[in-house]
């Protein structure tokens, strides 16, 4: 096994106390000191003195990874839109609302079932990959597989009991459809884990395909094919079963494409020390991840609870269109996450700032243009779902504004988790999620889907702004578009 990295991520307390300070030389091997420019007897040059082709290499890597993931996400976004239009057309507004509610609930439960193993996989596999430590990759994969399947099954069963309690006013067939969808939680959790294993080894296109493209294509195939055979008469229960079968397929594909990564390490076992370290990191990350998916899905759940299933379906259509704006940020995050972990753990902070500066310019531009385009054509796009869904246009405009701000803020969440600040991120996320939940409860009963959109938008903006303040003051790094308002200090050479 290769020796451990001299830049092993420090515990949370140690890292916070040393931010911005020059660490003693004994923490680094001589050759690494020279590369990272911390050796006191070496020249005072830093990574900004590297030739332009080094930085261009990072830019090329971002462009190539983002372009590939962007293409897959664009296809996935189009397929997801087509999937939702198909479901809205073959089902009644009320039945589509139940399916939309089930999918939102599934996202929440699967994120909890994943228990942070997705983000842990990106972080530790990226580090292990940079060291050539294949046994560490195998160990992380084994740990993630066991945790997601066992914990995911337990959480899925418990969630079904909770659904019967909360939505007791729903019909029996509606509750059965909801539970059929939610029981796919362990399968989706495992798929998310495997997609992030692929991101950890920088196979971002494969990761995006497994995580985002297979689901809508599979549902279109099953539901669309079934509708044609039955003459466009499709039941809500058959759609729920189709969704479960698609998630089984996704889990199988995820396992297949990552199997070769551990082909020669099948006998690797996870040590108690490794399990404890990953579990401690995952505890904070899962909290943040669940809160994140809550912000993105609890509005639909609250609309279904406070109003009705039909309104939940209309709101889901608006949210689906608004989410198209964020696929540029998601595509960039797929390659940025392992890059952030690699550059930060190796002390290459100047390279990290340079990379973030380039990334946010690309992603922010795409986000703003996408939001403006969707705002102009929003009413027409909603009409594709059916005439009833056009009532969600003003909700769509509110959500588009929030997504544009989200894109302009850059990879805030990944900056926190990939640099070991997941505890602080969880605290800030908690604040944002609680405020958003409170606003949902206060606004939805009076303003319906407009109140849900406003509450969701405020939660997204609060989360991003709070993280930006933390990163700016603690790490002296700004991943947002605001970095372009300040001079590029990475171009300045130290003498």
C-alpha positions in Angstrom: 0.0 0.0 0.0 1.4 3.4 -0.9 2.4 5.7 2.1 -0.3 8.1 3.3 -0.5 11.5 1.6 1.6 14.1 3.4 -1.4 16.4 2.9 -3.9 14.2 4.7 -7.0 16.3 5.6 -6.7 17.6 9.1 -9.4 17.2 11.7 -12.0 19.9 11.8 -10.6 21.8 14.8 -7.0 21.6 13.5 -7.9 22.8 10.1 -9.9 25.8 11.3 -7.2 26.9 13.6 -4.5 26.8 10.9 -6.3 28.5 8.1 -4.1 31.3 6.7 -1.2 30.2 8.9 2.2 28.8 7.8 2.4 25.3 9.1 5.6 23.8 10.5 8.0 22.1 8.0 7.7 18.8 9.7 4.2 18.3 8.4 5.5 17.9 4.8 8.1 15.9 3.0 10.9 18.0 1.4 9.8 17.4 -2.2 6.2 18.3 -1.4 7.4 21.4 0.5 9.2 22.6 -2.6 6.2 22.0 -4.8 3.7 23.6 -2.3 6.2 26.5 -1.6 6.1 26.1 2.2 9.8 25.3 2.6 11.3 28.2 4.4 14.7 27.9 2.7 13.2 27.7 -0.8 12.3 30.5 -3.1 9.2 32.4 -2.3 7.4 31.5 -5.5 4.0 30.0 -5.3 1.8 28.1 -7.6 0.9 31.2 -9.5 4.5 31.1 -10.9 3.7 28.0 -12.8 3.7 28.4 -16.6 0.4 29.2 -18.2 0.0 25.8 -19.6 -0.4 24.3 -16.1 -3.4 26.5 -15.4 -4.6 25.8 -18.9 -4.5 22.1 -18.1 -6.9 22.7 -15.3 -9.1 24.8 -17.6 -9.0 22.0 -20.2 -10.0 19.4 -17.6 -12.9 21.5 -16.4 -14.1 22.2 -20.0 -13.8 18.6 -21.1 -15.5 17.3 -18.0 -18.1 20.0 -17.9 -18.8 19.6 -21.6 -19.3 15.9 -21.4 -21.4 16.1 -18.2 -23.2 19.1 -19.6 -24.2 17.1 -22.7 -25.5 14.2 -20.6 -27.3 16.6 -18.2 -28.9 18.4 -21.1 -30.1 15.1 -22.5 -31.3 14.1 -19.0 -33.1 17.4 -18.5 -34.8 17.0 -21.9 -35.7 13.4 -21.0 -36.9 14.4 -17.6 -39.1 17.1 -19.0 -40.5 14.7 -21.6 -41.1 12.1 -18.8 -43.1 14.6 -16.7 -45.0 15.8 -19.7 -45.9 12.2 -20.6 -47.0 11.5 -17.0 -49.1 14.6 -16.9 -50.7 13.7 -20.2 -51.6 10.1 -19.4 -52.7 10.7 -15.8 -55.2 13.1 -14.3 -53.9 16.2 -12.6 -54.7 14.6 -9.2 -53.0 11.3 -10.1 -49.9 13.1 -11.5 -49.8 15.1 -8.3 -49.6 11.8 -6.3 -46.7 10.6 -8.5 -45.0 13.9 -8.2 -45.4 13.8 -4.4 -44.0 10.2 -4.4 -40.9 11.2 -6.4 -40.2 14.2 -4.1 -40.6 11.9 -1.1 -38.3 9.4 -2.7 -35.6 11.9 -3.2 -35.7 12.9 0.5 -35.7 9.3 1.8 -33.0 8.1 -0.7 -30.7 11.0 0.4 -31.2 10.0 4.0 -30.6 6.4 3.1 -27.4 7.3 1.3 -26.1 8.6 4.7 -23.4 10.8 3.1 -21.7 7.9 1.4 -22.0 9.7 -1.9 -20.0 12.8 -0.9 -17.6 10.7 1.2 -16.9 8.6 -1.9 -16.0 11.6 -4.0 -13.7 13.0 -1.4 -11.8 9.9 -0.3 -11.7 8.2 -3.7 -10.4 11.4 -5.3 -7.6 11.5 -2.7 -6.9 7.8 -3.0 -6.8 8.1 -6.8 -4.2 10.9 -6.7 -2.0 8.6 -4.5 -2.6 5.5 -6.6 -4.2 3.7 -3.6 -6.6 1.2 -5.2 -7.1 -0.7 -1.9 -8.6 2.5 -0.4 -10.9 2.9 -3.3 -12.1 -0.7 -2.9 -12.6 -0.1 0.9 -14.7 3.0 0.4 -16.9 1.3 -2.2 -17.5 -1.7 0.0 -18.4 0.5 3.0 -20.8 2.6 0.8 -22.5 -0.4 -0.7 -23.2 -2.1 2.7 -24.5 1.1 4.4 -26.8 2.3 1.6 -28.5 -1.1 1.1 -29.0 -2.0 4.8 -29.9 1.4 6.1 -31.8 2.3 3.0 -34.2 -0.6 3.4 -34.9 0.2 7.0 -35.5 3.9 6.2 -37.8 3.0 3.2 -40.0 0.8 5.4 -40.2 3.4 8.1 -41.1 6.1 5.6 -44.1 4.1 4.3 -45.5 4.0 7.8 -45.0 7.7 8.1 -46.8 8.3 4.8 -49.9 6.4 5.9 -49.9 8.6 9.1 -49.4 12.0 7.4 -51.5 11.6 4.4 -54.3 9.6 6.0 -56.9 11.7 4.1 -55.6 10.2 0.8 -57.3 7.3 -0.9 -56.0 3.8 -0.4 -54.7 3.4 -4.0 -52.9 6.8 -3.7 -51.2 5.7 -0.5 -50.2 2.4 -2.1 -48.7 4.2 -5.1 -46.8 6.5 -2.8 -45.3 3.5 -0.9 -44.4 1.7 -4.1 -42.3 4.6 -5.2 -40.7 5.3 -1.8 -39.6 1.6 -1.4 -37.2 2.3 -4.2 -35.1 4.4 -1.7 -32.3 1.8 -1.1 -32.0 1.3 -4.8 -31.7 5.0 -5.5 -29.3 5.5 -2.6 -27.0 2.7 -3.9 -27.2 4.3 -7.4 -26.2 7.7 -6.0 -23.3 6.1 -4.2 -22.0 4.4 -7.3 -22.4 7.6 -9.4 -20.2 9.5 -6.9 -17.7 6.7 -7.0 -17.4 7.4 -10.7 -17.0 11.1 -10.0 -14.3 10.4 -7.5 -12.2 8.8 -10.4 -13.3 11.7 -12.6 -15.6 9.7 -14.8 -18.2 12.4 -14.7 -20.0 11.6 -17.9 -20.6 8.0 -16.8 -21.7 9.3 -13.4 -24.2 11.8 -14.8 -25.5 9.1 -17.1 -26.2 6.6 -14.3 -27.6 9.2 -11.9 -29.7 11.4 -14.2 -30.3 9.9 -17.6 -31.4 6.3 -16.9 -34.4 7.2 -14.8 -36.3 9.4 -17.3 -35.5 7.2 -20.2 -36.6 4.1 -18.4 -39.9 5.6 -17.3 -40.6 7.0 -20.8 -40.0 3.6 -22.2 -42.1 1.7 -19.7 -44.9 4.2 -19.3 -45.0 5.4 -22.9 -44.9 1.8 -24.2 -47.6 0.7 -21.8 -49.7 3.6 -22.7 -49.5 2.9 -26.4 -50.4 -0.8 -25.8 -53.3 0.1 -23.6 -54.5 3.0 -25.8 -53.2 5.8 -23.6 -55.1 4.5 -20.5 -52.5 4.2 -17.8 -53.2 3.8 -14.1 -51.4 5.5 -11.3 -50.4 2.1 -9.8 -48.8 0.9 -13.0 -46.8 4.1 -13.2 -45.6 3.6 -9.6 -44.5 0.0 -10.4 -42.7 1.3 -13.5 -40.7 3.8 -11.4 -39.7 1.0 -9.0 -38.5 -1.2 -11.8 -36.5 1.6 -13.4 -34.7 2.1 -10.1 -33.8 -1.6 -9.9 -32.3 -1.2 -13.4 -30.4 1.9 -12.3 -28.8 0.1 -9.3 -27.8 -2.8 -11.5 -26.2 -0.5 -14.1 -24.4 1.4 -11.3 -22.9 -1.8 -9.9 -21.9 -3.0 -13.3 -20.0 0.1 -14.4 -18.0 0.3 -11.1 -17.3 -3.4 -10.8 -14.0 -3.2 -12.7 -12.6 -0.6 -10.3 -12.3 -3.3 -7.6 -11.8 -6.3 -9.8 -8.5 -7.1 -8.2 -9.4 -6.1 -4.6 -12.5 -8.1 -3.9 -11.0 -9.4 -0.7 -10.4 -6.0 0.8 -12.1 -5.5 4.1 -12.9 -2.2 5.8 -11.0 -1.6 9.0 -12.6 -0.2 12.1 -10.4 2.9 11.9 -11.5 3.6 8.3 -15.2 2.9 9.1 -15.0 5.3 12.1 -13.3 8.1 10.1 -15.8 7.9 7.2 -18.7 7.6 9.5 -17.7 10.7 11.4 -17.4 12.7 8.1 -20.7 11.2 6.8 -22.7 12.1 9.9 -22.3 15.8 9.1 -22.6 15.4 5.4 -25.8 13.4 5.5 -27.4 16.1 7.6 -26.4 18.7 5.0 -27.5 16.5 2.1 -30.9 15.8 3.6 -31.4 19.4 4.3 -30.4 20.2 0.7 -32.9 17.8 -0.8 -35.5 19.0 1.7 -35.1 22.5 0.4 -35.6 21.2 -3.2 -38.6 18.9 -2.4 -40.4 19.8 0.8 -42.3 22.6 -1.0 -44.0 19.9 -3.2 -44.7 17.8 -0.1 -46.1 20.8 1.8 -48.3 21.7 -1.2 -49.6 18.2 -1.3 -50.3 18.3 2.4 -51.8 21.8 2.8 -53.6 22.2 -0.5 -54.1 19.0 -2.6 -52.5 16.5 -4.9 -53.5 18.4 -8.0 -51.8 21.6 -6.9 -48.7 19.6 -6.0 -48.7 18.3 -9.6 -48.9 21.9 -11.0 -46.2 23.1 -8.7 -44.0 20.1 -9.6 -44.3 21.1 -13.3 -43.0 24.6 -12.5 -40.2 23.3 -10.4 -39.2 20.8 -13.1 -38.8 23.6 -15.6 -36.9 25.8 -13.2 -34.5 23.0 -12.4 -33.3 23.1 -16.0 -31.4 26.2 -15.2 -29.2 24.4 -12.7 -27.9 21.6 -14.9 -25.0 23.8 -15.9 -23.9 24.1 -12.3 -24.5 20.4 -11.8 -22.4 19.5 -14.8 -19.5 21.7 -13.5 -19.8 20.3 -10.0 -19.3 16.8 -11.3 -15.7 17.6 -12.3 -15.1 20.4 -9.8 -15.8 18.2 -6.7 -12.7 15.9 -7.1 -10.6 18.8 -8.3 -11.5 20.8 -5.2 -10.6 17.8 -3.0 -7.3 17.2 -4.9 -6.1 20.8 -5.0 -7.1 21.7 -1.5 -5.6 18.5 0.1 -2.4 19.1 -1.8 -2.1 22.7 -0.6 -2.5 24.2 -4.1 -4.7 27.1 -3.0 -3.7 29.4 -5.8 -4.6 26.8 -8.4 -7.9 26.3 -6.7 -8.7 30.0 -6.8 -7.8 30.1 -10.5 -9.9 27.1 -11.3 -12.9 28.5 -9.4 -12.6 31.8 -11.2 -12.8 30.1 -14.5 -15.6 27.7 -13.5 -18.0 30.3 -12.2 -17.7 32.5 -15.3 -18.7 29.5 -17.4 -21.5 28.3 -15.2 -22.9 31.7 -14.2 -23.2 32.7 -17.8 -25.1 29.5 -18.7 -27.4 29.9 -15.7 -28.4 33.4 -16.4 -29.0 32.8 -20.1 -31.0 29.7 -19.3 -33.2 31.5 -16.7 -34.0 34.4 -19.1 -34.8 32.0 -21.9 -37.1 29.9 -19.7 -38.8 33.0 -18.3 -39.7 34.1 -21.8 -41.0 30.7 -23.0 -42.3 29.5 -19.6 -46.0 29.7 -20.4 -45.6 27.7 -23.5 -43.5 25.1 -21.8 -46.1 24.7 -19.0 -48.8 24.3 -21.6 -47.0 21.1 -22.8 -48.1 19.5 -19.5 -51.7 20.5 -20.1 -53.8 23.7 -20.0 -54.3 23.4 -16.3 -50.6 23.7 -15.6 -50.2 27.3 -17.0 -51.4 28.6 -13.6 -48.0 27.8 -12.3 -46.2 30.5 -14.5 -45.6 33.0 -11.7 -44.3 30.3 -9.5 -41.9 29.4 -12.3 -40.6 33.0 -12.5 -39.8 33.0 -8.8 -38.0 29.7 -8.9 -36.0 30.8 -12.0 -34.7 33.8 -10.2 -33.5 31.6 -7.3 -31.8 29.2 -9.7 -30.0 32.0 -11.5 -28.6 33.2 -8.2 -27.7 29.7 -7.3 -25.6 29.4 -10.5 -23.9 32.7 -9.9 -22.8 31.6 -6.4 -20.8 28.7 -7.8 -20.1 25.3 -6.1 -20.7 26.5 -2.6 -21.8 23.2 -1.1 -18.9 21.2 -2.6 -16.4 23.8 -1.5 -17.5 23.1 2.1 -17.6 19.3 2.0 -14.5 18.8 -0.1 -12.4 21.0 2.2 -13.5 19.3 5.4 -15.9 22.0 6.6 -19.0 19.9 6.5 -19.9 20.6 10.1 -20.1 24.4 9.5 -22.0 23.8 6.3 -24.5 21.6 8.1 -25.1 24.4 10.6 -25.7 27.0 7.9 -27.8 24.6 5.9 -29.9 23.9 9.0 -30.6 27.6 9.4 -31.6 28.0 5.8 -33.8 24.8 5.8 -35.6 25.8 9.0 -36.4 29.2 7.7 -37.6 27.8 4.4 -39.7 25.2 6.1 -41.3 27.8 8.4 -42.0 30.0 5.4 -43.6 27.1 3.6 -45.9 26.5 6.6 -46.8 30.1 6.8 -47.2 31.0 3.2 -48.7 27.9 1.5 -52.1 27.8 3.3 -52.7 31.4 2.2 -50.9 31.7 -1.1 -50.7 28.2 -2.4 -48.0 27.4 -4.9 -46.8 31.0 -5.0 -46.0 30.8 -1.3 -44.2 27.5 -1.9 -42.1 29.1 -4.7 -41.2 32.1 -2.5 -40.2 29.9 0.5 -38.1 27.7 -1.7 -36.3 30.7 -3.3 -35.6 32.3 0.0 -34.1 29.1 1.3 -31.8 28.7 -1.7 -30.6 32.3 -1.5 -29.9 32.2 2.2 -27.9 29.0 1.9 -25.7 30.3 -0.8 -25.1 33.7 0.8 -24.2 32.3 4.2 -21.7 29.9 2.7 -20.1 32.6 0.6 -19.6 34.7 3.7 -18.0 31.7 5.5 -15.7 30.9 2.6 -14.6 34.5 2.1 -13.7 35.1 5.7 -12.4 31.6 6.8 -10.7 30.2 3.7 -10.2 33.5 1.8 -11.8 31.9 -1.2 -14.8 33.2 -3.2 -16.3 30.7 -5.6 -19.0 33.1 -6.8 -19.2 35.4 -9.8 -18.2 38.3 -7.4 -14.6 37.1 -7.6 -14.5 38.8 -11.0 -15.1 42.2 -9.3 -11.7 41.8 -7.5 -8.3 41.6 -9.1 -6.9 38.2 -10.1 -4.2 37.8 -7.4 -3.1 34.5 -8.9 -1.4 36.4 -11.7 0.8 38.4 -9.2 4.2 36.9 -8.6 5.8 37.1 -5.2 9.3 38.4 -5.2 
